[in-house]
Amino acid sequence: MRILLLGATGSLGSRCVQALLAHNHTLTVYVRNPAKLRSMFTPSLLARLDAVVIGDATDAQAIAKALREHDIEGIVDVAGNQVLPWKEYALPKIARAATEAAITVGGERGRPLRAWITSGMGVLRIPGEKWMIQDYMFRAAGAQHDATRQVVEAIPTSQLQWSLLCVGRMQDADPKCKVHGLLDSPHPHNLLTEATFAPRWETTWVSKIPLVGIYVDIWIVIVTKYKAKYEEVADFLAGDLVGEKKWVGMKVGYKQENPKDA
């Protein structure tokens, strides 16, 4: 698939570059700082990129231009960071620009594009509960990801075949690696994934404490149980874009699989 990646110089985005190429996608990266891009990847990897487009990830017209010029079929948006609560939220602004561009170009072609957009695991539900995880947290903790969810969920899948990647804690497989090269083959992920609900939710004894137990327990579970390596999340995204579009129109969560989960 011909993919446009937003956020290629971020921690997850840099692994997505490797994974998308390993899965034989034709990759165009959309970045604000090409010098940073060149510093993060080996020459052999950079040579495999179909194109590098310089632009602002909040500029829908510029993104649409890139989609047209490079005949893009799918977008992976892992761009942006959370900001302080009193500042303008970057994540939903980027999501709005990316989805507006994709809808416009898909409409011109008469077929919807595919898109993965980053949100947070707070927008998932706990099995057996009608509320989202974020409803048990301080509002500011999940507000930016929830704003992204609201942007994306309002879009009919007939206009854009979207999925929301509901990220939790991520870490490097190799923290010492600063320059990323081509992978010999895809890095197989070992993630449990589920739509709508946090996969294999586990409560602790803390949840039994009257009044405050459930709120404290949710923080404990998120911090200790829901984590994965950047490389595995990237492989999940890249592999899904090869497959049967299982997650279209869904919020998707993940966690590292433990032996007892098997």
N, C-alpha and C positions, 0 to 999 in steps of 0.2 A: 504494500500500500504506500502511496505517496503521502508522507506525513509532514506537517508543520509543527515544530516543537517550540513552545514558549517557555522560557526559563532554563535554557540549556546550561547556563553558568552557575546554577544553584546546586545544592547538595544532591537532591533527587534528580534534577534535570541533567546533570553531568552523567549520572548512571543511566538515565533514559537514552542519552545519545549512544552510549555503548550498547545497550540492550536492543534498541531499535535497529541499529546496524547489524547486530548479531542475528536478529530475526529477519534480515534481508529486506527491511523496509527502505524505500528511497526517502532520504531525510533532508529536509530543509530546516535550518535553525533560524529563529527570529530573536535577535539579541539587541541590547542597547549598547553594549561595550564589546566590540570585536577584538580589542586587544586582550581583554580578560579571557575571551574564548580561546584565543591562540595560546595563551599561557597555560591553559588547563588541559590541553589535549596534545597528543603526539602528532607530528606531521603526517604520519600514515593514516591516522584516524581522520584528521582534517581533510585529507585528500579524498576520503570516501563520502564526504558530505556532498549532496547534490547542489546546495546553495547555502550561502549565509546572507540573511536579510537584516539590515540594520534599521531598527525602528523602536517606537514606544509601544509597549504591550497594552496600553490603554487607548490606542488609536485604531478604531474600528476600520476606518477607510484604508489605512496603511496595511492592516492585516488582510483585508479583503483583496487588496492589490497583490499581496504575496500569494494568496490562495489562487488567484487567477493566473498569475505569471508562471507559477510552478505546478499548475494543474493538481493542486493538493486535494486529497480525498478525505483526510482525517486530521484532526488537531489534537495535540496533547498539551494541555495547559497546566504546567507546574510552576508558573511564575509568581513572583511576589512573596512578601512576608507580612505577617501580622504587624500592625503598628499600635502605638499607644491609643487607648480608647477615645481620647479627645481629638485625634487626628482623623483625616479623611481615610476611610478604609480602602486599601489598595486591592485586596483580593477580589471583592465583588466588582470593582471597576474594571479589572482585567477580564474577569469572566464575562461581563456584559459586552465588552469590546470584541472579545473572541467569538462569542456566540452570535452577536449581531452580524459580524463579518461572515461567519459560516452560513448563517441563514440567508443572507443576501446572495452569496455565491451559489449556494445550493438551489435557491429559487431560480437563479439565472440558468442553471443547468437542468432544472426539472427533476432533481433527485437530491435528497438530503445528504449532507456530509456526516461523518462520524466524529465524535468529540469525547475526550475524557477531560473533565474539569476537576481541579482539586478543591475539596472542602475539608471538613474535619469530622472526627468520629463522634463528636457531640450531636450531630444531626441524625445519628442512628438511634434505633430504639433498643431498649433492653427487652429480651424475650419475656413475655408475660405482662409487660407494662404497656400502657397506651401512650406514655410520654416519651419524648426523646431524651437522650442522656443529658443534653444541655439544660433541660428543664429542672434538673437537680443540682445545677451548678450556678455560680455567680453569673449573671447575665453577660457581663463584659468578657467572660472567659470564652464564650462561643459565639459572640455576636457577629464577628467578621465572617466566620465560616457559615453561619446561618444566613447572613445576607447573600452570600454566594449561592447557597441552596435555593433561596427564594428567586434569585435571578434565573437559575437553570431550570428549576422544576416548573416554572410558568411556561416553558417552551414545549409545544407539541412535538412528539418524536417524528411526526410527519414532516416537520420543518428541519429538525436537527436530531440525529441519532446520538443523544447525549448519555453519558454516565457520569456520576459523581464519585470520585475517589475520596473516601472518608479517611483521611490519614490520622494515624496515631503517632506514637513515638517511633523515630527511626534513628539508626546508627550506622556508622561505616563498618563494612566487613574488614577493611584495612585502613585504620585511621592515619597511617603514615603515607598513604598514597596521595600525592598532590597533582600528578600529571597522569591523565587517563588515556589508555591506549585501546586498540582494537581487541575485542575478545576473540579467542579461537573458535568459540561456539557459544550459544546462549548459556547464561548462568541460571540453571533451573531453580525456580523458587520453591519454597517449602511453606507456603502460606495456607491457612484456612481462610476462605473467603465466603461472604454471605451478603445477600441483598437485604436492605431495610433494617435488619437487626445486627447488633454486634455479635460476631460468631463465637459460639461456645462461651457465653457469658458465665463467669464464676463469681459467686459472692463469697464473702468471708464472714467470720463470726461477728465482725464489727457491725454488720447490717442489723443485728438483733438488738443493738443498743436503742432504747426508746428515743423517739423524736429525731435525733441527729444521726442515728446509725446509718441509714440508707445513703445520706449525703456524703458522709465520710467514707463509706465503703466504696462508693462509685469512684472517688478519687484514687483510692488505694488500688482498685482493680485496673483502672486505666493506666496508672503509672507502672504497675508491676506485671500486668498480664498482656497488655496490648502494645506490643512493640515488634519491630522487624528491621531488617537491614535494608538500606537504600537499594542495594543491588537486587534484592528479591522483589521489592515493590516495582522496580523498573522492569524486571523480567515479566512480572504479571501483566503490566500494561502492554508491553511490546507483544507478548504472546497472545493476548486477547485480540489485538488488532489483526492478527492472522486468522483468527477463528470465526465462530458463527454468531458473533454479536450477542452473546448470551445476556449481557448486562445492560442492554439499551433501555433507557428510561428508569434506571434504578440507582439508588444510593448503595455503594458497595464498601463494606468494611473488611478488615483483614486482621489476622494475628499470626504470630509465629507458631507453627505447629509443634507441640510437645509430644513426646512418646505416648503419654497417656491419652492424647487426643485421637490417636490412630484407631 
